[in-house]
Amino acid sequence: MHAERSAIISFGRYLPTLRITTEEIAKAHGQDPAVIHGGIGVEEKTVPGEGEDSFTMAFEAGKLALDQAGIQSSEISAVYVGSESHPYAVKPTSGMVASALHVHPFSFCADLEFACKAGTAGMQIVDSFVRSGQVRYGLAIGSDTAQGRPGDALEYTAAAGAAAVILGPADAKNALCRIDATLSFTSDTPDFWRANGEDFPAHAGRFTGEPGYFHHMREVITGVLDTSKTSIADFDHIVLHMPNAKFPSRIAKEFGMKKEQLQHGFIVPRIGNTYAACSLLGLTFALEQAKKGQRILLVSYGSGAGSDAFILTMLRDGKELPKDERMPRYLSYGEYLQAATK
């Protein structure tokens, strides 16, 4: 029996404790920290530690989501993991996550790659499975240990983290946030890429803004508002993909988004760009604060290029995740280089 709508049942996230500040990176390259910070709006970023990769972080985020869901892991029968940094070229992260979480072995599993929107692509797939009645519960994860060549502009923002959402039918008693609509806009726009065998990605500089990020974000936001007959003012919370602080702030200004709508999900200044986890991580912070009946607009972006948009409605008040008792540890640039090259 198919469900008319799917909903987020629960969510989880994982962030490494290691950090490095923009100031520390800038000083290592003889650059002015104030100028760099003024350009990107990022104060610090997460750094993966020893033993932390896209699988381990995906597992931790997925386990936290399961702990909050009120269901057995064996009730989940779809796992999709989106990442630009899967630990194996040939060996599925999704299969490892499903096994580690004791998901039912008769499950749909696959790894996804679409730059920074691979996590939301997984969410769209699980949404379709739930609505079709093919599965009752499914798990979508975005997880990345983003790479930035030392000295490249990406070094200031490329971060690490994971976010997970469990989806199920919207009429389930444990449903938290209904998915009302989703829409994607895609083109072949080579603004950012990493060739097979290369350690670090390349990018086309300002080309990553126009016609990359800005064009696709404008198109999908306009499209989802038109097809759903909604306006920006209808949303209590808005989460945009955050490659830095400057790009989403410009889109927010163009569409008349207010600071209050963005405040909970705008996490890039203190975390950096966690790539496939980025917009989903922002969503987890917004879900903690959102109240019953409030509406959320979620918009991701993946270079290459495409954007996914979601319109969601809270079915009950959000609940904050258990407090992370681990304390952040800030690295020197030398320590950061050692951690980044492991």
BELLINBEL-V13456 format. One record per residue. N is the residue number from 0. RES is the residue in one letter. PHI is phi in whole degrees, 0 to 359 (NA if undefined). PSI is psi in radians with two decimals (999 if undefined). Layout:
n->N res->RES phi->PHI psi->PSI
n->N res->RES phi->PHI psi->PSI
//
This chain:
n->0 res->M phi->NA psi->2.22
n->1 res->H phi->276 psi->2.66
n->2 res->A phi->266 psi->2.45
n->3 res->E phi->295 psi->-0.68
n->4 res->R phi->221 psi->2.73
n->5 res->S phi->255 psi->2.93
n->6 res->A phi->212 psi->2.70
n->7 res->I phi->287 psi->2.15
n->8 res->I phi->272 psi->-0.73
n->9 res->S phi->200 psi->3.04
n->10 res->F phi->209 psi->2.81
n->11 res->G phi->208 psi->2.90
n->12 res->R phi->208 psi->2.84
n->13 res->Y phi->214 psi->2.29
n->14 res->L phi->230 psi->2.33
n->15 res->P phi->299 psi->2.72
n->16 res->T phi->277 psi->-0.38
n->17 res->L phi->287 psi->2.45
n->18 res->R phi->221 psi->2.75
n->19 res->I phi->220 psi->2.46
n->20 res->T phi->273 psi->2.69
n->21 res->T phi->301 psi->-0.66
n->22 res->E phi->299 psi->-0.73
n->23 res->E phi->295 psi->-0.72
n->24 res->I phi->292 psi->-0.77
n->25 res->A phi->299 psi->-0.76
n->26 res->K phi->296 psi->-0.62
n->27 res->A phi->295 psi->-0.46
n->28 res->H phi->254 psi->0.18
n->29 res->G phi->67 psi->0.51
n->30 res->Q phi->254 psi->2.80
n->31 res->D phi->279 psi->2.00
n->32 res->P phi->302 psi->-0.64
n->33 res->A phi->295 psi->-0.68
n->34 res->V phi->293 psi->-0.78
n->35 res->I phi->298 psi->-0.85
n->36 res->H phi->299 psi->-0.70
n->37 res->G phi->296 psi->-0.50
n->38 res->G phi->278 psi->-0.63
n->39 res->I phi->247 psi->-0.35
n->40 res->G phi->71 psi->0.35
n->41 res->V phi->251 psi->2.20
n->42 res->E phi->270 psi->-0.66
n->43 res->E phi->201 psi->2.92
n->44 res->K phi->217 psi->2.78
n->45 res->T phi->280 psi->2.64
n->46 res->V phi->227 psi->2.26
n->47 res->P phi->292 psi->2.37
n->48 res->G phi->268 psi->-3.09
n->49 res->E phi->299 psi->2.26
n->50 res->G phi->85 psi->-0.04
n->51 res->E phi->260 psi->1.98
n->52 res->D phi->226 psi->-3.05
n->53 res->S phi->296 psi->-0.50
n->54 res->F phi->289 psi->-0.90
n->55 res->T phi->297 psi->-0.67
n->56 res->M phi->290 psi->-0.68
n->57 res->A phi->298 psi->-0.72
n->58 res->F phi->300 psi->-0.83
n->59 res->E phi->297 psi->-0.75
n->60 res->A phi->294 psi->-0.74
n->61 res->G phi->295 psi->-0.70
n->62 res->K phi->296 psi->-0.73
n->63 res->L phi->296 psi->-0.72
n->64 res->A phi->298 psi->-0.73
n->65 res->L phi->296 psi->-0.72
n->66 res->D phi->300 psi->-0.53
n->67 res->Q phi->269 psi->-0.18
n->68 res->A phi->278 psi->-0.48
n->69 res->G phi->74 psi->0.43
n->70 res->I phi->229 psi->2.88
n->71 res->Q phi->276 psi->2.58
n->72 res->S phi->300 psi->-0.52
n->73 res->S phi->292 psi->-0.22
n->74 res->E phi->279 psi->-0.21
n->75 res->I phi->273 psi->2.28
n->76 res->S phi->227 psi->0.46
n->77 res->A phi->205 psi->2.29
n->78 res->V phi->224 psi->2.10
n->79 res->Y phi->234 psi->2.22
n->80 res->V phi->241 psi->2.08
n->81 res->G phi->260 psi->2.35
n->82 res->S phi->195 psi->2.66
n->83 res->E phi->264 psi->-0.10
n->84 res->S phi->225 psi->0.85
n->85 res->H phi->304 psi->2.38
n->86 res->P phi->295 psi->-0.42
n->87 res->Y phi->238 psi->2.46
n->88 res->A phi->289 psi->-0.64
n->89 res->V phi->227 psi->1.63
n->90 res->K phi->165 psi->2.01
n->91 res->P phi->287 psi->2.23
n->92 res->T phi->299 psi->-0.70
n->93 res->S phi->299 psi->-0.70
n->94 res->G phi->295 psi->-0.70
n->95 res->M phi->295 psi->-0.74
n->96 res->V phi->296 psi->-0.80
n->97 res->A phi->301 psi->-0.76
n->98 res->S phi->292 psi->-0.78
n->99 res->A phi->295 psi->-0.55
n->100 res->L phi->270 psi->0.00
n->101 res->H phi->61 psi->0.68
n->102 res->V phi->292 psi->2.68
n->103 res->H phi->303 psi->2.31
n->104 res->P phi->295 psi->-0.42
n->105 res->F phi->277 psi->1.35
n->106 res->S phi->226 psi->2.64
n->107 res->F phi->276 psi->2.14
n->108 res->C phi->223 psi->2.47
n->109 res->A phi->196 psi->2.64
n->110 res->D phi->267 psi->2.50
n->111 res->L phi->238 psi->2.54
n->112 res->E phi->226 psi->2.05
n->113 res->F phi->205 psi->1.07
n->114 res->A phi->46 psi->-2.31
n->115 res->C phi->279 psi->0.02
n->116 res->K phi->250 psi->0.26
n->117 res->A phi->294 psi->-0.52
n->118 res->G phi->291 psi->-0.76
n->119 res->T phi->288 psi->-0.49
n->120 res->A phi->298 psi->-0.71
n->121 res->G phi->298 psi->-0.66
n->122 res->M phi->296 psi->-0.68
n->123 res->Q phi->295 psi->-0.71
n->124 res->I phi->295 psi->-0.82
n->125 res->V phi->294 psi->-0.67
n->126 res->D phi->305 psi->-0.80
n->127 res->S phi->295 psi->-0.72
n->128 res->F phi->299 psi->-0.75
n->129 res->V phi->293 psi->-0.81
n->130 res->R phi->295 psi->-0.53
n->131 res->S phi->282 psi->-0.25
n->132 res->G phi->85 psi->0.08
n->133 res->Q phi->293 psi->-0.63
n->134 res->V phi->225 psi->2.76
n->135 res->R phi->267 psi->-0.76
n->136 res->Y phi->230 psi->2.46
n->137 res->G phi->217 psi->2.77
n->138 res->L phi->240 psi->2.23
n->139 res->A phi->241 psi->2.31
n->140 res->I phi->227 psi->2.42
n->141 res->G phi->246 psi->2.23
n->142 res->S phi->212 psi->2.31
n->143 res->D phi->207 psi->2.54
n->144 res->T phi->247 psi->1.52
n->145 res->A phi->294 psi->2.57
n->146 res->Q phi->251 psi->2.43
n->147 res->G phi->218 psi->2.14
n->148 res->R phi->300 psi->2.33
n->149 res->P phi->307 psi->2.23
n->150 res->G phi->94 psi->-0.27
n->151 res->D phi->279 psi->2.71
n->152 res->A phi->302 psi->-0.54
n->153 res->L phi->295 psi->-0.38
n->154 res->E phi->299 psi->-0.48
n->155 res->Y phi->284 psi->-0.33
n->156 res->T phi->237 psi->-0.47
n->157 res->A phi->296 psi->2.00
n->158 res->A phi->234 psi->-2.99
n->159 res->A phi->224 psi->2.48
n->160 res->G phi->170 psi->3.04
n->161 res->A phi->213 psi->2.60
n->162 res->A phi->221 psi->2.49
n->163 res->A phi->227 psi->2.49
n->164 res->V phi->229 psi->2.39
n->165 res->I phi->259 psi->2.19
n->166 res->L phi->252 psi->2.56
n->167 res->G phi->206 psi->-3.05
n->168 res->P phi->294 psi->2.50
n->169 res->A phi->292 psi->-0.34
n->170 res->D phi->268 psi->0.09
n->171 res->A phi->289 psi->2.58
n->172 res->K phi->294 psi->-0.40
n->173 res->N phi->262 psi->0.19
n->174 res->A phi->294 psi->2.34
n->175 res->L phi->255 psi->-0.83
n->176 res->C phi->214 psi->1.97
n->177 res->R phi->283 psi->2.44
n->178 res->I phi->270 psi->1.94
n->179 res->D phi->273 psi->-0.62
n->180 res->A phi->199 psi->2.66
n->181 res->T phi->215 psi->2.58
n->182 res->L phi->210 psi->2.54
n->183 res->S phi->233 psi->2.64
n->184 res->F phi->228 psi->2.21
n->185 res->T phi->223 psi->2.51
n->186 res->S phi->209 psi->2.95
n->187 res->D phi->265 psi->1.57
n->188 res->T phi->236 psi->1.78
n->189 res->P phi->280 psi->1.28
n->190 res->D phi->269 psi->-0.28
n->191 res->F phi->197 psi->2.38
n->192 res->W phi->199 psi->2.80
n->193 res->R phi->219 psi->1.95
n->194 res->A phi->291 psi->2.69
n->195 res->N phi->303 psi->2.23
n->196 res->G phi->93 psi->-0.21
n->197 res->E phi->278 psi->2.46
n->198 res->D phi->281 psi->-0.56
n->199 res->F phi->233 psi->2.60
n->200 res->P phi->283 psi->2.80
n->201 res->A phi->245 psi->2.75
n->202 res->H phi->213 psi->2.81
n->203 res->A phi->263 psi->0.60
n->204 res->G phi->59 psi->-2.21
n->205 res->R phi->294 psi->-0.30
n->206 res->F phi->300 psi->-0.40
n->207 res->T phi->291 psi->-0.38
n->208 res->G phi->278 psi->-1.21
n->209 res->E phi->244 psi->2.21
n->210 res->P phi->261 psi->0.47
n->211 res->G phi->277 psi->-1.70
n->212 res->Y phi->306 psi->-0.96
n->213 res->F phi->296 psi->-0.77
n->214 res->H phi->298 psi->-0.83
n->215 res->H phi->290 psi->-0.68
n->216 res->M phi->296 psi->-0.76
n->217 res->R phi->300 psi->-0.81
n->218 res->E phi->296 psi->-0.81
n->219 res->V phi->287 psi->-0.61
n->220 res->I phi->295 psi->-0.83
n->221 res->T phi->300 psi->-0.75
n->222 res->G phi->296 psi->-0.79
n->223 res->V phi->288 psi->-0.56
n->224 res->L phi->292 psi->-0.73
n->225 res->D phi->295 psi->-0.84
n->226 res->T phi->289 psi->-0.47
n->227 res->S phi->264 psi->-0.07
n->228 res->K phi->54 psi->0.84
n->229 res->T phi->238 psi->2.97
n->230 res->S phi->230 psi->2.89
n->231 res->I phi->303 psi->-0.61
n->232 res->A phi->295 psi->-0.28
n->233 res->D phi->283 psi->-0.16
n->234 res->F phi->254 psi->2.36
n->235 res->D phi->273 psi->-0.50
n->236 res->H phi->224 psi->2.39
n->237 res->I phi->229 psi->2.25
n->238 res->V phi->238 psi->2.13
n->239 res->L phi->247 psi->2.70
n->240 res->H phi->297 psi->2.45
n->241 res->M phi->234 psi->1.38
n->242 res->P phi->293 psi->-0.41
n->243 res->N phi->199 psi->-3.03
n->244 res->A phi->274 psi->-0.42
n->245 res->K phi->288 psi->-0.79
n->246 res->F phi->298 psi->-0.95
n->247 res->P phi->295 psi->-0.52
n->248 res->S phi->295 psi->-0.64
n->249 res->R phi->292 psi->-0.76
n->250 res->I phi->297 psi->-0.73
n->251 res->A phi->301 psi->-0.74
n->252 res->K phi->294 psi->-0.74
n->253 res->E phi->300 psi->-0.67
n->254 res->F phi->265 psi->0.05
n->255 res->G phi->73 psi->0.51
n->256 res->M phi->285 psi->2.46
n->257 res->K phi->266 psi->2.71
n->258 res->K phi->302 psi->-0.66
n->259 res->E phi->295 psi->-0.55
n->260 res->Q phi->288 psi->-0.52
n->261 res->L phi->264 psi->-0.29
n->262 res->Q phi->302 psi->-0.71
n->263 res->H phi->283 psi->-0.61
n->264 res->G phi->267 psi->-0.04
n->265 res->F phi->272 psi->1.47
n->266 res->I phi->254 psi->-0.12
n->267 res->V phi->300 psi->-0.59
n->268 res->P phi->301 psi->-0.53
n->269 res->R phi->250 psi->-0.03
n->270 res->I phi->235 psi->-0.59
n->271 res->G phi->92 psi->-3.01
n->272 res->N phi->264 psi->1.89
n->273 res->T phi->268 psi->0.38
n->274 res->Y phi->55 psi->-2.02
n->275 res->A phi->297 psi->-0.34
n->276 res->A phi->270 psi->-0.21
n->277 res->C phi->304 psi->-1.09
n->278 res->S phi->291 psi->-0.60
n->279 res->L phi->293 psi->-0.64
n->280 res->L phi->297 psi->-0.78
n->281 res->G phi->303 psi->-0.70
n->282 res->L phi->297 psi->-0.71
n->283 res->T phi->299 psi->-0.66
n->284 res->F phi->291 psi->-0.66
n->285 res->A phi->292 psi->-0.70
n->286 res->L phi->297 psi->-0.53
n->287 res->E phi->296 psi->-0.57
n->288 res->Q phi->259 psi->-0.31
n->289 res->A phi->290 psi->2.57
n->290 res->K phi->251 psi->2.80
n->291 res->K phi->307 psi->2.31
n->292 res->G phi->90 psi->-0.25
n->293 res->Q phi->285 psi->2.68
n->294 res->R phi->247 psi->2.57
n->295 res->I phi->234 psi->2.37
n->296 res->L phi->250 psi->2.10
n->297 res->L phi->245 psi->2.22
n->298 res->V phi->225 psi->2.08
n->299 res->S phi->257 psi->2.92
n->300 res->Y phi->216 psi->2.40
n->301 res->G phi->232 psi->2.25
n->302 res->S phi->298 psi->2.58
n->303 res->G phi->117 psi->-0.43
n->304 res->A phi->203 psi->2.73
n->305 res->G phi->191 psi->2.86
n->306 res->S phi->224 psi->2.48
n->307 res->D phi->246 psi->2.39
n->308 res->A phi->237 psi->2.50
n->309 res->F phi->228 psi->2.45
n->310 res->I phi->249 psi->2.19
n->311 res->L phi->231 psi->2.65
n->312 res->T phi->231 psi->2.27
n->313 res->M phi->288 psi->2.26
n->314 res->L phi->264 psi->-0.30
n->315 res->R phi->204 psi->2.97
n->316 res->D phi->296 psi->2.48
n->317 res->G phi->290 psi->2.82
n->318 res->K phi->227 psi->2.33
n->319 res->E phi->292 psi->2.48
n->320 res->L phi->292 psi->2.75
n->321 res->P phi->306 psi->2.45
n->322 res->K phi->296 psi->2.32
n->323 res->D phi->281 psi->1.96
n->324 res->E phi->279 psi->-0.17
n->325 res->R phi->289 psi->2.47
n->326 res->M phi->263 psi->2.38
n->327 res->P phi->298 psi->2.55
n->328 res->R phi->236 psi->2.19
n->329 res->Y phi->267 psi->2.33
n->330 res->L phi->262 psi->2.61
n->331 res->S phi->285 psi->2.91
n->332 res->Y phi->295 psi->-0.62
n->333 res->G phi->296 psi->-0.76
n->334 res->E phi->295 psi->-0.67
n->335 res->Y phi->298 psi->-0.78
n->336 res->L phi->298 psi->-0.70
n->337 res->Q phi->297 psi->-0.78
n->338 res->A phi->292 psi->-0.66
n->339 res->A phi->286 psi->-0.38
n->340 res->T phi->258 psi->0.09
n->341 res->K phi->287 psi->999
//
